[in-house]
């Protein structure tokens, strides 16, 4: 299993008018992210990729499409979480079989208030039934949306029980203290905050990089922050990347990212979202384009 690191883009997903995924555009965007987009890897079908708005069939078809392309599968992780454990197992098995480097598992998100033991049992059952060979398992900590946190105690116990299988945590909570403490207590796994602002000082806290929605847009400058971390130029690059992130975050994030991607590719098709989300309003789009055009 190859451990992922560096600048990882939580890739946006192109959606056709009939609600299906446009595989050709998805492959093209992923190729761009891994080349001039400046990213080390791609997180397919995460929150920015609107994964939970697609059916199991649609998600599997997108995974198969990427695996059948000429892209390097060692540079891909894919979201495999689902409310139903059978779906999470099927998606995780597919990720492993198709050669993805990582399977990113959001916790079961419908029943709130489940205990740490229940959550641990859920994850351990997936590990036991999938029997990962190619893909490392990454836990997706996003309690503001899932309502179910991966506490540090849970991660620590799962890592101890599954060395070499539990590969890391994507921390989208926005709580940097959580990421720092997790990296300190569980140094055997990769910890990925969701903000590019952490890249230039990643070594100080033991972070493996970042997994971010906004690196769809600012991946190249984020890569500079990562490559030159610990230096003044790296810090400045991190600040520049963070400024772009903050500009996009002033709007509904997924629609804003997709609008920005439509500008990058000169392709208005990218502005469509899967229901229940919708594109930026005309006023929002004008304000975003104006903000992004400022030096």
C-alpha positions in Angstrom: 0.0 0.0 0.0 1.3 3.4 -0.9 0.8 6.1 1.7 -0.6 9.3 0.3 0.8 12.7 1.2 1.1 16.3 0.1 -1.6 18.4 -1.6 -4.7 16.4 -2.3 -7.7 17.9 -4.1 -11.2 16.9 -3.1 -12.2 16.8 -6.7 -15.5 18.3 -7.9 -17.7 16.0 -10.0 -19.2 17.1 -13.3 -23.0 16.5 -13.4 -25.1 16.1 -16.6 -28.5 17.6 -17.0 -30.0 14.1 -16.4 -28.2 13.9 -13.0 -25.6 11.4 -14.3 -21.8 11.9 -13.9 -19.9 13.1 -16.9 -17.0 10.6 -16.9 -15.1 12.2 -19.7 -15.0 15.6 -18.0 -14.2 13.9 -14.6 -11.1 12.2 -16.1 -10.0 15.4 -17.8 -10.3 17.4 -14.6 -8.4 14.8 -12.5 -5.7 14.7 -15.1 -5.4 18.5 -14.9 -5.3 18.4 -11.1 -2.4 16.0 -11.2 -0.5 18.0 -13.8 -0.8 21.7 -14.1 -3.3 21.9 -11.2 -0.3 21.2 -8.9 -1.8 18.4 -6.8 0.0 15.3 -5.5 -3.2 13.2 -5.4 -7.0 13.4 -5.9 -9.8 12.5 -3.4 -12.6 11.3 -5.7 -16.2 11.4 -4.6 -15.9 13.2 -1.3 -18.1 16.0 0.1 -16.9 18.4 -2.7 -17.6 15.6 -5.1 -21.2 15.4 -3.9 -20.8 11.7 -3.2 -23.8 11.2 -1.0 -26.0 12.7 -3.6 -25.2 9.9 -6.1 -26.4 6.3 -6.0 -24.2 3.3 -5.3 -24.3 2.5 -9.0 -23.3 6.0 -10.1 -20.4 6.0 -7.6 -19.1 2.6 -8.7 -19.3 3.6 -12.4 -17.2 6.7 -11.7 -14.7 4.7 -9.8 -14.5 2.2 -12.7 -14.1 5.0 -15.2 -11.2 6.5 -13.4 -9.5 3.1 -12.9 -9.9 2.4 -16.7 -8.2 5.7 -17.6 -4.5 6.1 -17.9 -4.2 8.0 -14.7 -2.0 6.7 -11.9 -4.2 4.9 -9.4 -1.5 5.3 -6.7 -2.4 9.0 -6.7 -6.1 8.5 -5.9 -8.3 8.0 -2.9 -12.0 7.7 -3.1 -14.9 8.2 -0.7 -16.5 4.9 0.2 -18.7 5.9 3.2 -22.4 5.3 3.3 -25.2 5.1 5.8 -25.7 1.4 5.0 -22.7 -0.8 6.0 -23.3 -3.1 3.0 -22.9 -0.2 0.7 -19.8 1.0 2.5 -18.3 -2.5 2.2 -19.1 -2.8 -1.5 -17.6 0.6 -2.3 -14.5 -0.1 -0.1 -14.0 -3.5 -1.8 -14.3 -1.8 -5.2 -11.7 0.8 -4.2 -9.3 -1.9 -3.2 -9.9 -4.2 -6.2 -9.7 -1.3 -8.7 -6.3 -0.2 -7.3 -7.1 3.0 -5.5 -4.5 4.0 -3.0 -7.0 5.0 -0.4 -10.7 4.4 0.7 -12.0 7.4 2.6 -14.7 6.4 5.1 -17.2 8.9 6.4 -18.9 7.5 9.6 -22.5 6.2 9.5 -24.3 9.5 9.5 -28.0 8.9 10.1 -28.2 7.7 13.7 -26.7 10.4 15.9 -25.4 9.7 19.4 -23.9 6.3 18.7 -21.2 5.2 21.2 -17.5 5.0 20.5 -17.8 1.2 20.8 -20.6 1.1 18.1 -18.6 3.3 15.8 -15.4 1.2 16.3 -17.4 -2.0 15.6 -18.8 -0.5 12.4 -15.3 0.4 11.1 -13.7 -2.8 12.2 -16.5 -4.8 10.5 -15.7 -3.0 7.2 -12.0 -3.7 7.7 -12.6 -7.4 8.4 -15.0 -7.9 5.5 -13.0 -5.9 2.9 -9.6 -7.3 3.8 -7.7 -4.4 2.2 -4.7 -5.3 0.0 -4.1 -2.2 -2.2 -6.0 0.6 -0.5 -5.3 2.1 2.8 -8.3 3.0 4.9 -8.7 6.7 5.7 -11.3 8.0 8.2 -13.2 11.1 7.3 -13.8 13.3 10.4 -16.4 15.9 9.5 -18.8 16.0 12.5 -20.5 19.2 11.4 -22.1 17.3 8.6 -22.0 13.6 9.7 -23.0 14.3 13.3 -20.7 11.4 14.3 -17.1 12.3 15.2 -14.1 10.0 14.9 -12.8 10.7 18.4 -9.1 10.5 18.9 -9.7 7.5 21.3 -11.5 5.6 18.5 -8.8 6.4 15.9 -6.1 5.4 18.3 -7.7 2.0 19.1 -8.4 1.2 15.4 -4.9 2.2 14.4 -3.4 -0.1 17.1 -5.7 -3.0 16.0 -5.1 -2.5 12.3 -1.5 -1.5 11.7 -0.7 -1.0 8.0 -4.4 -0.9 7.2 -5.6 2.3 8.9 -3.6 4.8 6.9 -4.9 8.2 8.0 -7.6 10.7 8.9 -9.0 13.6 6.8 -9.9 16.2 9.4 -12.6 18.6 8.0 -13.8 19.7 11.4 -11.9 23.0 11.2 -10.5 22.3 14.7 -6.8 22.4 14.3 -6.3 21.3 17.9 -7.9 18.0 17.0 -5.5 17.5 14.1 -2.5 18.4 16.2 -3.4 16.1 19.1 -4.3 13.3 16.7 -0.9 13.5 15.0 0.8 13.5 18.4 -1.0 10.5 19.8 -1.2 8.4 16.6 2.0 9.1 14.7 1.7 5.9 12.6 -1.0 7.4 10.4 -1.2 10.4 8.1 -3.2 13.3 9.4 -4.6 15.7 6.8 -6.3 18.9 7.9 -8.6 20.4 5.3 -6.9 23.9 5.0 -4.0 24.8 2.8 -3.0 27.2 5.6 -1.4 24.3 7.4 0.9 23.2 4.6 3.9 25.5 5.2 4.1 24.4 8.9 3.1 20.7 8.4 6.4 19.3 9.6 6.1 21.1 12.9 2.9 19.3 13.8 3.4 16.0 11.9 0.8 16.6 9.2 1.0 14.5 6.1 -0.4 17.3 3.9 -3.9 18.6 3.3 -7.1 17.3 1.6 -9.0 20.4 0.5 -11.9 21.4 -1.7 -10.2 24.6 -2.7 -7.1 22.9 -4.1 -9.3 22.4 -7.2 -8.5 26.0 -7.7 -5.3 26.9 -5.9 -3.4 23.6 -6.1 -0.3 25.0 -7.8 0.4 27.7 -5.1 -0.5 25.1 -2.4 2.1 22.8 -3.9 4.7 25.6 -3.5 3.7 26.0 0.2 4.1 22.2 0.6 7.4 21.9 -1.3 8.9 24.9 0.5 7.4 24.3 3.9 9.4 25.7 6.8 10.8 28.6 4.6 9.7 32.2 4.2 8.7 31.6 0.6 6.7 28.6 1.7 4.9 30.6 4.3 4.0 33.3 1.8 2.7 30.7 -0.7 0.6 29.3 2.1 -0.9 32.7 2.8 -1.7 33.2 -0.9 -3.3 29.8 -1.1 -5.3 30.5 2.1 -6.5 33.8 0.7 -8.0 32.0 -2.3 -9.6 29.5 0.0 -11.1 32.3 2.1 -12.5 34.0 -1.1 -14.2 30.8 -2.2 -15.4 30.0 1.4 -17.3 33.3 1.5 -19.8 31.7 -0.8 -21.6 28.3 -0.6 -18.4 26.2 -1.0 -19.3 23.4 -3.4 -21.1 25.7 -5.9 -18.3 28.2 -5.6 -15.6 25.6 -6.3 -17.5 24.3 -9.3 -18.0 27.8 -10.6 -14.3 28.5 -10.3 -13.5 25.2 -12.0 -15.8 26.2 -14.9 -13.6 29.3 -15.3 -10.4 27.3 -15.2 -11.7 24.9 -17.9 -13.7 27.6 -19.8 -16.6 25.2 -19.6 -20.0 26.4 -18.1 -21.1 22.8 -17.9 -19.2 22.6 -14.5 -21.7 25.0 -12.9 -24.4 22.4 -12.5 -24.7 20.5 -9.2 -26.6 17.4 -8.2 -29.8 18.0 -6.3 -30.4 19.1 -3.6 -27.6 21.6 -4.2 -27.8 24.3 -6.9 -25.4 26.7 -8.7 -24.5 30.1 -7.5 -27.0 32.9 -8.2 -26.1 35.5 -10.8 -25.2 38.0 -8.1 -23.1 35.5 -6.2 -21.3 34.4 -9.4 -20.5 38.1 -10.3 -19.2 38.7 -6.8 -17.0 35.6 -6.9 -15.5 36.3 -10.3 -14.7 39.9 -9.2 -13.1 38.6 -6.0 -11.0 36.0 -7.8 -9.8 38.5 -10.4 -8.3 40.8 -7.7 -4.5 40.6 -7.5 
